[in-house]
Amino acid sequence: MQRDFLLPGGFGDIQGGHLQEVQASILPTRKLLQLFRQTGLAVFHTREGHKPDLSDCPSSKLARQAGSPNCVQHTKVIGDDGAMGRLLVRGEYGHDIINELQPLPNEVVIDKPGKGAFWNTALMSRLKARAITHLIICGVTTECCFATTIREANDRGFECCGITEATAGYNADFKFPTLDMISWSQGLFGFVAKLQPLIDALSPYSAFDDPTESTTPPQTPPSFDGNLGISALQVAYRAGLSPLTMLHSLFNRIEQYKQVDPSIWIYLEDTNVVTERAKAIVIKWPELTGRPPLFGVPFSVKDSIDISGKPTTTACPPLTHVPSVSAPAFDILLKQGAIFIGKTNLDQLATGLTGCRSPYGTPRSVFNQEYISGGSSSGNCVSVGAGLVSFSLATDTAGSGRVPSGFNGVVGYKPTRGLVSTSGITPACLSLDCIAFITKSVQDARTVWDTCVGYDENDRYAKVSTPIQRHINSIGHKVAQFKFGIPPAEVLSICAPVYKKKFHEAIEKLQAIGGHLMPIDWSPFEKAGKLLYEGTFVSERLASLPDDWFDRNKDHLHPVIRKIFERVIARQSTAVQAYRDLQAKALFTRQAEKVFAYDAAGVDVLVVPTAPTHWTVEQVLADPISTNSILGEFTHFGNVLDLCAVTVPAGTYDISELDPKSKSLGILPFSVTFLGGSQMDAEVLEVARRFHGVV
């Protein structure tokens, strides 16, 4: 619903369109938009237009209409000057959406170069990221963008319904034949409905005021119930909770937990600074609804991720630096309203899976202080598991975001490498590093990922191309069905007995919610996992450091880190060996792709125990290297094979089941990890969400 198509002097007007026809759809569209805002449903706006240099505009589209023998009303084409700026060019006044329908901060705007909204855009990915399967479509013009988008959506598996009053075209004679073609033959492309029945159906679910229409008098703000889940905070803020009230409770909680575990934080933001941040976002977004998705959400950051003006230590004092620019992922979170709380502890140089390799202390599992937190994103996962923040920005190279999530009963999501920028992160293994999100639920992980995903031209490993998108199942029995694979029995034998028991219980739950267990070839995962540390790839941990850095600083390193690096140097790996490993990586990646193939034999997800067991801190300190190695059995291959992964809590067990001789009382968490092929993130997250819902 752009000015160029609806207002005098715009592209549509110049083309000879009857503006009164399309303008008649504005009020019904506004009513529909208000309805979606009041019910909290997702809203996506689309704008047709091109880059200022027109490099994305096909010659046929650029010249056809003006060059037509029957064209007598105009000679202007896309890019020419019009009354509202250059016609159909992004950034011009005419390209934007009309004032009556302007997007709110929590609504998505898709800029499209074509008539359909899916061609050469991120719309499919953004819809799948939110697990959306059904679309209500409106807008102009009926015969062009509206109809094309519905047909494109239908091809991709979406169930679509167009609203009659909320669409129109320049020629009234075209509207109803177009709508008839869409719904012909029991909904060949979709369905068509009147607006009022939809209003009647959704009105009972209307819980929020539209901030552009609200006249509701102020209500008494609610008290904070302590729930830091992103979805719960969004509901509380819409009901009038102040972020300042939440922070007052949070500051007390953080101080109290320092008595339990003083090793979580390397840096805590001053409470006055945090409070001022909360006041600033309330001033910026005063309305209770329509705020950005992370409004008032507190989060922590791993101290290997840059924040402008604050030291980045990577738990390694000799490597400490003060950056002048923040990591892009951090900046995005702030722009979406999130509140930074502090930087968390980690295994030194992000090297380790135990959480026991930091000069700033050893964080412990939130379930039992005798047991490890896992690493290297130890402080991240403890800060979420202890309820000190809503989510945490972490990293994952060999399992650093997954293993500690499993040991603290939280969700750890590692997107496909290159979907979220890794600029501003101290490298562990630069070609394998990726951002990880630590949250309390899979839905919260979705929300943070959907906010942060985007191409960064400064990230050398950013994903440029989009794979062939897999269709979605919106209706019928296939909606609940999925295929999954697991490691063979001999591989699972490494697991502690209680871990094998809990994993079998998880398999039963997966089957109960529609999962079909399929045989798979495990060999590429096993070989890729060994390649990471038994091959030359481990040398990359030194490649990002100056040539003489280790010799100059080895006496300042954690003893275990020093020992690991000395072993790497002693190998004297050659270029020939490195190339052989790169070739092997490519082969194993291709073989893994077959496991996730888009056909009857491929699986949707691979399901593994996150770790084979859960060590005590004492056990790790007694044998720091081999205990660490065992923990990576089901994580090391993830980034080598360019997979996405999400770790999900899968129940608890009594400590005596893990160690009958233990004098410690209580329970420990068990978790499973769902892995999928490159850029299958949305599919993997949806299966994980369903599983988490029945645990």
N, C-alpha and C positions, 0 to 999 in steps of 0.2 A: 504494500500500500504506500507507494512512493509518490512524492510530489510530481515527479516527471510523468506519471501516468494519471494523476488525478487533478492537477491544477492547470489553470490557463497558462499558456506559454511553455508547457512541458512537452516532452517527447510525444506523448499520446495526442495532445492537442495539435501539434505540428503535423502529425501523421493523418490528421483529419478525423480523429475520434470524437464521438459525442460524449462530452464530459458529463452531462447530466445523467447519463446512464450509469457510469461508473461511480459517480459521486453518491448515487442513491444507496450504494452498498456500505458507505462509511459508518452510518449510525448503527446498522445491524452488526457490523464487524466490531464496533466499539462495545456494544452490549455483550457480544461473545467474549471479547477480551476481558471485560469486567468480570464475567462469570468464571473464567479460568483463573483469574487472579484471586477471586474470593474463595475458590475451592482449593487453591494451592497447587493447581496443575501446571505442568511445564508449558512455557510459551516460547515458540521459536518464530522469529521474524526473518523474512528473506528480502533481499534487495538485489535487483538485477542491475548490473553495471560493469564497467571495465576499468582496467588500470589506466592511468592518465596517458601512457604511451600507446595504448590500444594493442599492446602485444598479445593480449589474450582474446582479441576480437577476430573471428573468422572473416575472411574477405567477403564471403557470401552474405553474411549478416550486415557487414559494413556498407556494402554498395548496392545490394539487390533492390531495395525499395525505391531509393532515389533514382536508380538507373532503369526502372521499369518503364516500358513504353506508355503505360497507362497512368503514370504518376504525373498529376497536374497540379496538386495542391502544395507541393514543397520541393525543395532541392537539398534540404539539410539532412545530414547523416549523423550517426553516433560520433560523438567527439566534437561536433561543431558547437559554436556558441549559441546559447538560447537565453531566454529571459531569466532562468534560474541557474546560469552557469553552463558549462559544457554538458551536452546531452548524454545521459546514461554513463557518466564518468564518476568513479568513486571519489568521495570527498567533496563533490560539488553539492550545493544547496538542493538542487532538484533531485539528486540521487537519494536523499535521505527520506525517511518515513514521515508522513504528514504529522502535524502537531497533535491531532486528536488521538493518535495511536502510537505515540512515542514509546519505545521500549523502556522498561525499568532496569535497574542494575542487575537483578537476578534473572533476566531474560536473555536468551541467546539470539544474536544477530548473525545470519549467514549471508555473506556476499557471494552472489552467484554470477558467473559470466554468461549463462545461458537462460533459456526460458524455463527449463526444469530446475528444481532446487537441488537435485542430487548430482548433476554433472559437474565434475571438477570442483567439488566443495567437500567440506568435512561434515556435512549434514548426516550422512549415514553413520559415521563414527560417533558423532555427538548423540544421536538417538540411541544407538546401541550401548553407549556408555551409561545411559540412564535406564537401560532395559525397557525402552518404550517400544510397544508393538502395535498400538492403535493410534491413528491420527485423525483429528478433526481439522479440515482444511478450509480456508476462506481466502478471499483476496481477488485482485484483478490481474489480468482479465480472464474471464471464464474460458474463452476459447483458446487462450495461449498459455500463460504461466500456470494458471490454476489446473487446467486439464493435463498439461504436460507433467506437472509435479505428481498428480495423482497416479498417472500411468507409470511414472518412474518408481513411485513408492510401491505400487502393486507388484512390479517386477521383482522387487526386493523382499517381498513377503509381508508388507504391512497391510493391515486392515484400515481402509480409509473411508471417511464420510465427509462429503462436502455439504456446506450449509447454503441453502438456496438463496436466502436474502442477503447473505454476506459475500456474495460474488456477483460480478457483472462484467459486461464487455462493452466495447464501443458500438457494437451493432446488436440491438435487442433481438433480432431474428436469430442470432447464433446461440444465445444463452441456453435455452431449453433443449434444443437438439444436442448440444454438447453435454448437458447434464443427463439426457436420456441415454447417450452413448456410454457414459460412465457406468450407469446402473443397469444397463440392458443385460438380459440373460442372467438373472439372479445375481447381479453385482459383478459383471465381468471385470471391471477395473476398481469398483468400489461401490459406495452407496451415497444417496442424496437424501437430505432431511431438512425439515423446516426448523427454524431457530427455537420457537416456543417449546416444542416437546423436549428439546435438549435442556433448555432452562429449567423446565419442570423436573427433569430427571436429576439434574445436578444441584439444584437449589438446596435440598436437604443436607448436602455436604459442604455448604458455604460456611466457612468458619472464620474468614478474614475479610477485613474491609479492603476495598480497592483504594490505595492511597491517592489516586487522582480524583476520587469521587467522595471520599469519606467525610461524613458530618457527625460521626459518633463522638460524644463527649468523652473526655479523658476518664479512665477507670483507675481504681487503686492498683498500683503495680503489685504483681504477685511476689511472694518470697521465693528464694532459690531452693530447689529441692535436692541440689547436689549432683544432678545428672549432667555430666559433661559431654555426652554424646552429641554430635553435631546436629542430628535431626531433632533431638530433644531441646537443645539450646535454641534452634530456629523457632520451634513452637513456643518456647517460653518468652523469647524476645517479641514475637508477634503478639503475645498476650500482655506485654508491657513490662517484662523484667528488664531491669537496667544492667548493662555489662558491669557497672560499678558494684552492684550488689553481688554479682557472681564473683568478681575479683576479690572482694573482701573475704568471702568464704574460702577462695582459692589460696590467698596468701597465708591464711591460718593453716590450711591443709599442708602446704609446702613446708612451713616451719615445723609443724608437728612431725612430718615424715623424715626430716633431717635427723631426728632422734632415732629413727628406725634404720635409716640407711643414709649416711652422710656423703656417699660417693657418687650420687647421681649427676650432680651439676659441676661443670667447670666454670660456668659464668651464669649468674642470675641477674636479670635486668632489675634496676632499681624500681621499687614499688611506685615511687612518684612518677617515674617515666611511663610505667605501664598504665597507671591511672590516667595520666594526661592523654595517652593514646586512646583509651576508652572514651574519654570525654570528646576527643576529636572526631571519632567515628560517629558518635551520637549526633554531633553537630552537622557532620557531613551527610548523614542519612537519618533525618529526624523522624520520618514516617515509620510506623511499625511494620509495614509490609513493603515488599518490593526491594528490600535491602539485598546486598550481594550475598552469595551463598555462605560465606565464611564470616559474616558480620559478628563481631564479638566473640569469636572462637579462639580460645587460648591454645598456643602450640609451642613446642620446643624444637630445637635444631641441633643436629649432630655437630660437634665442634671440629669437623673437617670441611664444613660448608661456610663460605664467606658471608659475613655481614659487615657492611661498610662501617669503618671506624671502630670495630671490635676485634680483638685478637682471635685469630684462628690458630689453635695449637695442634690439632690432630693428636692430642695427648702426647706430643713430642716437643718439649721446650726448645730444642735447637732449630726446629722447623717453624716456630711461631712467627707469624707475620700479621700486620694490620692492613687489611685491604681497603682500598678507596671505593670499590664497587662491590655491591652485593651480588650473590648468585641470582640469576634470573628467577629461579623457582621461589626464592625467598621474596623477591620484589612482587611477584604475582600474588602471593598469599597476602601480603600487606594491602595490595590494591583491592583485594576481595574482602577486606574488612577484618582479617585475622589479627590477633593480638599476640605479639612475641613475648615469651616469658623468660627463656634462657637457653644456654647452650649446654649440651649434655656430654657426659663422659663416654669414652670409647676405648676399645683396644688400640694401643699405640699404632699410628700410621694405618689405622683401619685394617690391621693384619691380625686376624684371629676370630674364632667363633665362641670363645669361652667367656669373655668379659673380665678376664683375670690378668690383663697385660697393660695396665695403665699406671703411670706414676701418680695419678689423682685418686687412687683407691680402687677397690673392687666392688662394683654394684652387685647386689644379690637378688635372687628371684623374689618377686613380691609374694610368692606363696610360702617360702621358707628360707630363712636367712642362711642356712647351711648349704644351700644349693646355688649353683651358678646362675647368673642372669642370662648367659649367652652373650655373644658379641658378633661383629665388633660394635654394633649399634646398641650397646648395653644400656646406657642412660636413656636413650630414646624410648626403649620398650618398657623400662621400669617407670619412667615418668608417665606413660600412658596407663600401664597396668596398675599403678598406685593411685590413679585418678588425680594427677597433678596437672595434666593438660588434656585437651580433647584429642589431639593428634600430634605426631612428631614427624619432622622432615629428616630422613635418615639416608643411608646409602646401602647398596648391596653389590658385592663383587662375587663372592663365593658362597653367599648365604647369610651375610651380615644383617640383613633385614628380616630374614625368615627364622633362623635358629633362636635368637633372643625373643622374638614374638611368641614362638611356641613355648618357651620356658617362663613366660609371664602372662599367658592366657589372653593375648591380644591378637589382632589381625595385622599381618605384615604383608604388604602388597608391593611387589617388584614389577613395575611395568616392563614391557618390551624396551630394550635399550634404544635410546634415540628418540623416544616419544616425549620425554620430559628432559629439558636441558640439564646437562651435567657441567656446564660452565660454572666456574667459581667453586669447584670442589677440589680439595687436595687429592691428587690421584693416588689410588692404591695400585690397580692395574688399569691404566687409562682406557685401553680398548675394551675392557669388560665392565667398567664401573657403570652403575646406574643409580638413580634416585630410588628411594623406597619410602612408602608412606606407612606409618604405624598408627592404627586406629582401634577403636573399641568394636567396630562392626564393619562388615563388608560394604554396607551402604555408605558409611562414612568414608571408606577408602575410595569408593566410586566418586563421591562428591569432591574430594580433594584432587583426585586424578583428573576429573573432568575440568577442574579449574586450572590445573597446571599444564596440561598437555598442549603442545604447540611446537612448531619448528623454530629452532634457534640457529641462525646462519653462522654464529660464532662457535657452535659446538661441532667439532669435526666429525663426530659420530652420530649426529642427528639424522633421523630417518627422513629422506627426501621423498621417496615414492610411497604410494599407498598400494597395498596388495589387492588382489581380487577379493572383493568383499563377499563374505558368505551370507546367504539369505537368512532371514529370521522366520521363525514359526510363530504365527500370531493366533491361530485357531486350530482346533482339532487335537487328536491324541498326541501329536508330535510335540506340542508345547511343553509337555512334562518329560519328554524322553531325551536322553543323552547317552553317549557311549564313553566308557572310561577304561583305561588300562592301569595295571599295577605292576610293580616289580615281581619277578619270579620268586618262588619260595626260597631258593637257595640264597638269593640276595637278602631277603628279609630275615634270614637266620642271624644276621649281625645284630638284630634288635634284641633288647632285653625282653624276657618273657611277657611282662605286663604290656610292653609296647606292641608286641605281636597280637596280644589279646585285644587291646584297644583298637588296633588297626583293623582287625577282622570285624569288630563292632561297627567301625566307620563304613566298611564295605557294605555291611548289611543295611545301614541307614541309606547309603547311596542307592542301593537297589530298591529300597522301599519308596524312594521319591522319584523313581523312573529311570535310574541308571542301569545300563546294560554293560556288564563286564566283558571286555573283548581281549583276546590274546594279542600281545605286542612283541616286537623285537626290542629287547632291553639293551642289546649290545652297544648301540651308539651312545646311550646315556652313560653306561659304565665306562666305556673307553674315553669319552669326553671328560668325565670326572677325573680320571687318572691323568689325563693330559694336562690338567690345570697345575698340579703340583709335582707330578713325576716327570713332566716334560720341561720345555724351556720357557713356558709362559710365566712361570714364577719369577723369571728374570726381569719381567716388566715392572715388578715392584721396585726395582732399582733404576729403571730406565728414565723415570721422571725426575730423578735427583741428579745434581751435578756429579761429574765423574769422581771427584775426590771427597764428596760429602760424607760417605760412610767412614772413611779413614779418619776424617777430622772429628766426627761426632759419635763414633761407636761407643765411647766410654760413657756417653750420656743416654744411651738407649736402654730400654727395658731389657734385662738379660735374655729373655726368650726371643725377643725381636732381633737382638744382636746375633744370637745363635742361628736363627733362621737365615738371616742375610749372609752370614759367614758360610753357611752351607751352599747357598746359591752361588756365591762368588767362587767357592772351591770347585764347583762343577766345571767351570771353564767351558760353558756351552758355546757351540760354534754357530756361525750363520747357517751352515748346512743343516744342522739339527733344528734350528728355528724355522727354516723354510719347510722342512719335513713335517714339523708340528702344525704349521699353518695349513699345509695341504691335508693333513689328517683332520684338522678342525673342519675344513670345508667338506670333506667326505662324510664325517659324522653328522654334520648339520644337514646335509642332503638326506642322509638315512633317517634322521629324526623327523624331517619333514614328511616322509612317507608314513610315519606312525600317525601323524596328525592330518593325513591326506583328506581332501574334500571329496570323499567317496565312501562307499559302503564299508570298506575295510578300515578306514581311518577312525581314530577316536577323537572325541571333543576335548577331553582332558586326560592327563596322566595324574594319578593320585599316589602319593608316597607319604610315609611317615616323615615329619619334618626332620627329625633326628632319630638315631637308633636308641638313645638312652638319655638320661639326665644325670650329670655328674655332680658331686659335691665340690665345693671350692677346695677342700682338702685333697680330693682325688686329682684334681687338675694341677694343683701346685706340686704334687708328687711326681707327675708325669705330664708336663704341659704340652708337649708336642704330639704324642700319640693320641691322647684324649681329644685334642683339638681335631686331629685328622679324622677320627671316627665320627665326630659330629657332622662332618661335611659329606658323608656317604650319599645323601639324597639331595644335596644342594649344589655341590661343586660344578655340576654339568650345566646348570641353568643358563648362565650368561655365555658360556662357551658355545652353546647351541642356539643362542639368540631366542630364548624362550621367555615367556612371561610367567609369573608365579604369584600365588596368594596363599599365605599360611592362615589357617583358621582353627580356632579352638575346637577340640573334639572330645571334651569331657575331662574328668579328673580320675585319679586313682589314689589309693592309700599308699603312703611312703613305704609301708611294710611290704607291699607287693613288689616294689622295685628292689628293696634291700631288706630282707627278713631280719638281718642282724642290726639294723639301724635302731637307735634309741630315740630318734626324732619322731614326733607325732605330727599328724596332719595329712594334707593331701598335696599332690603336685598336678600340674596340668599336662594333658596330652594334646597334640595337634597333628593335623595332616596338612599337606601342601598340595594345591592344585596347580598343575603346569599346563601350558598350552603353547602352540606354535607362535612364531613371530607375528605380532599384531593381532593375536586372537584374544586380546585382553578382555573385551566386553563379554565374549562367550564364557571365558574362564571365571570371571567375576560373578556371572549369573548363576553358574552351577555352584560356586562357593557360597553365594548368598543363600541359595535354597538349602544347602547342607547345613549352614550355620543356623538356619531357622528351625531345624529339627533336633539340634544337639541339646 
